[in-house]
């Protein structure tokens, strides 16, 4: 009968251990750490369209950003880190709860010589139930809980920082593709112009009014433009691969982007001092660094409290029953005071290490604050330069187009020379590429300034060119 009881007890223990929820494991969040509600992508950064975006349609910048946040492995990594810290917060909270342990044992023995009261073989069953609760520990649990809370805050802020980095990388890759598309169109137009110049020179040479040098120079310029077009085609394929990689897709995955236009935003340039102040309040990596400083300070208190006494209360019940022997039971209730006397000076150096870590985190925070001001200043100046370059490059492009039309017309009319025509043609091709580069720099500079301020979110992306498909 006793063996049957033990067998059933083992079955119950095995079932509990394998259950999804049991005495030892709860599938929910009993200590309310929000571990099950931490979002993979914070709501301010995503358009929440992971299940709606189709890769077989023309993608806007907003579509590309959402796909990147949903699929990029870095987003999964930082999300896992945040959930890990939430679990560590639960571990710290669990220190405020009692600990209950039940020990069940059984043994079979053979007595020699055999006793009159015990038969051979004989079995003994014992059960020991112990419950303990830590009453006071000079603030060690409180300090550990504060440390866990600050590290969770740091993990959440780091998650936002990584998300912004992913968004910036996505934006840069997206505009790089768009710039290469525009550059390829400009290269084809320049190649067409080079072909027209070559045909004009060849026609004049055939008519006997131009030298062989004119024809060869025009042919050389035409071949160079063809080579540039081939190079840009290769660059475009690489840019597509980079964009697919950022989106969490294989580099050879085919992607179609909706056409977009680059336009300078109105009233984007404000007081740079205001931008720096906003960055000091909004940059998630600075928020994370501040939290790490507070976590390190809490760790100092925890290290100090760890070397002090603890007071615990405990209750236990012990039951022993043997075959053909009367069972006995004992219940105890008591208070335990544990006083550390000497630990080889380990507490001293543990406290020193915690203090040094706090100094390290403080220095890292101060260095980051300085770096943020430089990031904002540099991004602001880059945006000013980019906007001014857009205006200048547009003027240059218009002038180069007029110059080329005049030079080509004069050459076809027989009053110009091939050198002037080819120079004007080259100047026009360069002006087109510079105009495209200026547009790329402008869009990237806007996103970089927003990221340096900690303001690169879904709303910011909606204000960038390419968020909606162009009607052109």
N, C-alpha and C positions, 0 to 999 in steps of 0.2 A: 504493500500500500504506500509506504514511504517512497519507494523507488518510482512509483507511478506519479506521485506528487512532484518529485524532483524533475521527472521527465516533462510533465506539463508546465512546470515553472520555466524550464529551459526553452520550451517552445514559445511561451509568452514573451520571454526576453528577446528571443530571436525575431519574433514578429514585430515587437516594438522597435527594435534596432533597425529593421528594414523599412518601417513605415515612413511615409513622407513627413509626417508630423508625429512626434512621440514625446516621451518625458524629457528626452535630451535635445530635441531639435524642433524648432517651430518654423514653418515655412513662411510665416508672415513677418511682421515687424513689431513684436510685442513691446519693445522699448522705444518705439517711435523715433527712429533715426532717419526716416524718410528714404531708406535705402531702396525701397521698391518704387518710389515715386520720383527719383532723380531722373530728369529727362536726359536723353542722349544728346539732344541739341537744345540749349536754352531757347525759350520762346521768342526772344527778341532777335534771334539770328536766323531763324528759318521761316520759310513761307509755308511749312507744313504741307508740302506737295509731293512727298516721296512716292506715294502710291499713284499719283496722278500724272507725273511727267513720263512721256514716252520718248524713247531714244530714236524712234524712227521718224520723228517730226523735227521741224526746224526749231532749234533751241535758242531762247533768249538768254541774256545774262542771268536773270532771276532763276530760270530753269537750271542752268549750269551750276549756280551757287547752291541750290537745293540738293541737286544730285551729289555734289561734292561733299556736302555736310552729311548726307545720308550714307554714302559709300566709302568715304575716305577712311583708311584704317587708323589714322591719327585720332579721328573723332571717337572711334571705338576704344582706343587705348586710354585716352583721357577720361572717358566715361567710366571705364573699369576702375581707374585710379580713384575717381570720386566715390564710387560705390564701395571700394575698399576702405576709404577713410570713414564712410558712414558706418561700415561694419565695426571699425575700430572704436567709433563713438559708442556703439552698442556694448562692446566689451568693457569700456570705461564705466558705462551706466550699470552694468551687471554687478560691479563691485559693491553697490548699495543694496543688493539683494542677499538673502541668506543662502547658504549652501547646504544642501541635504544629500547625504550619501547613505545608501543601503548596501550592506555587504552580506551576501548569502553564501554560505559554505557548507560543504558536506564531505565526510571522509569515511572510509571503511577501514577497520583495523582488526587485527587478530591478536588476542591476549595469550600470553604464555607465562605462567600457567593460567588456565581459564578460570575466571571468577564465577562464583555461584550466581551473581546478579547479572552477568553479561554472557551472552552466547557468542560463539565464534562462527563465522565472522560477525562483527557488529558495526553498526552505522551510527554516526552522530551528525546532526543537522544544527547549524548555528545561523543566527541572523543578528546583524548589528546595524542599527539605524542611528545615524548621527546627524544632527542639525547644528550649524554654527552661524553666528552673525557678528560681523565686525562693528563694534560700538563706536570706537574712536581711534583715529590714527594720525592725529595732529595735521590734518589737511591733505594727506597723500591722495586719497580718492578724489577730493575736490580739484586738486591741481592736475591730476591725470585726466579728469573729465574736461577741464578747461583746455588742456593741451589737445585733447581729441577734437573738441569743438573748433578750435582755431585751425587745426590741420584740415578739418573738413571744409571750413570756409576757404582756406588756401587752395584746396583741391578744386572747389567749385569755381573760384576765381581763375585758377589755372586752366580749367576747362573752357571758360569764356575766352581767355587769352589765346589758347590753341585754336579755338573756333575762328577767331578773328584772323589768325595767321593763315588758316586754311582758306578763308574768304579772300584775303589779300592775294595769296598765291593763285587762287582760281581766277580772280579778276585780272591779274597780270597775264596769266596764260590765255584767258579769253581775248583780251585786247591784242595780245601778240598774234593770235590767229587772225583777228580782224585786220590788223595792220599788215600782215603778210598777204592776206587776200587783196587788200587795196594795193600793196606793193606789186603783186603779181599783175593786177590789172594795169597799173602804171607802166610796168615793164613791157607788157604786151603792146601798150600804146606807143611806148618809146621804140619798140622793135618795129612796129608798123611805120612809125615816122622814119626810122633808119632805112627801112625798105624803100620808102618813097624817095628819100634822098639818093639812095643807090640807083633807083630806076631813073631819076632825073639826070644823075651824072652819067649813067650808061647811055641814056638817050642822047645827051649832048656829045658824048664821046663817039657814038655811032654816026651822029650828024657831022662829026669832024670839027666841032667848035669847042671841044674840051680835050685836055691832055689825058694820057693814060693814068697819070698820077691822081687826077680827080676821081676817076673810076675806082682805083685801088684804095684810095683813102676812104671813099664812101663805103666800099665793100668791107673794109676793115672795121669801120665804125659799126656797120650793120651786124657783122659777126660778133663783135664785142657785146652789143645789145642782146643778141640771141643767147650768148653765154650768161649774161646777167639774169635773163629771164629763166634759164634752166636752174641757176643757183637759187633763185627766189622760190621756184617750185619745190626744190628740195627743202628749203627752210620752212616752207608752209607745211609740208608733211611732218617735219620734226615738231613744229608748233602744235599741230593736231595731236601728235603722240603725247606731248607734254600735258596738254589739256585733258586728254583721256586719262592719263595717269593720275592727275590731281582729282579727277572725278571718280577715282576708284575703279577704273575700267582698264582692260588691256590696251596697250599703246596702239595696237593695230585695229582697234574698234572704230568703225566708221561713225563719224559725227557730222551732223549738218547744223550750221548755225544760221539763225535768222539774220538778215542784213540789218546793219545799224549805221547811224551817222554820228560823227564826232562834232559836238558843239560845245562852245565855251559856256560854262554856267554863269548866270548873272549874280553879282554880289557875293562871290565866293570868298574874296579876300577881306578879312576883317582884322581886328587887332591881334597880333601874334601873341601878345601877353595874355590875352583872354584865352587863346587856344592852349597855352602852356598851363594856365590855372585849371582849365577844364580837364586837361590830361591828368593833372595831379589828383583829381577827384574820380576820374572815370577809368583810368587804365587798369584793366583787370590784373595784370602782372604785378602792379604796385599794391593793389588790394591783397593779392596773395602774399607778397613779401611782408606787408604789415601784419598779416595773420601769422606768418611764420615767426616773426619777432615775438608776438604775444604767446605763441605756443612754446617758444624757447624759454621765455620768462616763467611760464607755468611749469615747465620742466625743472627749473631751478627749485621752485617750491616743493615739487614732488620729490626731488632728490634729497632735499633737506628733511622732509617729513619721513622719508624712507628709513632714515637712521635713528628715528625716535620710537618710543614704545608704542605698542598697540594693545587695545583692550577689546576682548571678544567674549561673547556669551555662547554657551553650547549646551545642548541637551542630547542625550543618547539613551538608547534602549538596546539591551543585549539579551538575546534569547538563545538558549541551548537545550536541545532535546536529543536524547539518545535512546536507542532501542533497549527495552527492559530496564530503563533507568529514569528516574523522575527528572523532569525538565526543570530548569531554573531560569529566572528572568531578573534583570537588574536595570533600573532606570536612574540616570544621574543628571544633575543640572549644576552648571558651574560657570564661573567667570575666569578667563585666562588673561593674564597680563604678560606680554612678551617684551622683555627689555633687552635691546642690543647692548652688549657690553664692549666687545672689541671685535672688529672685522678686518684687522690688518690695514687700517687706514683707507680701505676701499671707499667708504662714504665720503671722505675728504676729497679724494680725487674725482669721485663721481660728481660732486657738487662743483668742483673746479671745471670739469669738462662741460657741465651744463651752463656755467657762467660764460665760458669761452664760446660755446655755441650761440648763446644769446648775443654776445658781442659780434660774432661773425654775421648773424642774421641782420643785426642793426646796420653794420657796415655795408652789407649787400643791399639793404633797402635804400640807404643814403646814396650809394653808387647808382642804383636804378633810377632814383629820383632825378639825379643829374643827367643820366642818359636820356630820360624821357624829355627833359627840356631841350636837349640837343636834337632828339628825334623830331620833335615838333618844329623846332627852328629850321632844321634842314628840309623837312617836308614842306614847310610853308614857303621857303625860298625856292625850292624846286617847282612848286606850283606857280609861283609868280613868274619864274623864268619860262615855264611851259606855256602859260597863257600869253605872255608877250611874244614868245616864239611862234605861236599859232598865228597871231596877227601879222608878224613879219614874214612868215613863210607863205601866207596867203598872198601878200603883196608881191613877194618874190615870184610866186607861181604865175600870177597874172602878167607880170612884166616879162617873164621868160616865154610864156605862150605868145605874146605879141611879138617879141623879138624873133622867135623862131618862124612865125608866119611871114614876117617881113623879109628875113634872110632867105627863106626858101623861095618866096615869090621873086625876090631879086635874082636869085641864081637861075630859076627857071626862065626869067626874062632875059638872061644873058648879061645883066649888069652887076652881078655879084660873083663871089668866088666860093669854092667849095669849103675852104677853111672857115669862113664866117658862118656858113650854113651848118657845118658839123659842130662848131663851137656852140652855136645857138641851140642845136639839137641836144648836145650834151648838157648844157645849162638847164634846159627844160626838163630832161630826165632827172637830173639832180634835184631840181626844185620840187618836182612831184614827190620824190622820195623823202625830202626834208619836210614837206607838208604832212605826209603820212606819219613820219616819225614824231613830228610836233603834236599831232593829234593823239598818238599813242602815249607820249610823255604826259600830256595833259590829263588823260583819263587815269593813268597809273598814279600820277602825282595827287590827284584828288582822293583816290582810294588810300594811298599811303598816308596822307595827312589825316584822314579819318581814323585809320588804324593807329597812328601815333597818338591820337587823342583818346583812343578807346571807344570811338563812336562808329566803328564799322559794323553796322547791324543790317537787318533786313530793310529797314526804312531808308538807310543810306544807299543800299544797293538799288532800291527803286528809283532813286534820283539820278543814277548814272546812265549814260548813253548805252543803249543796247538792251535795257530791261524789257522794252516792248519792241516788237518787230517794226522796222522802218517801212513806210509806205512807198519809198522810192523803188 
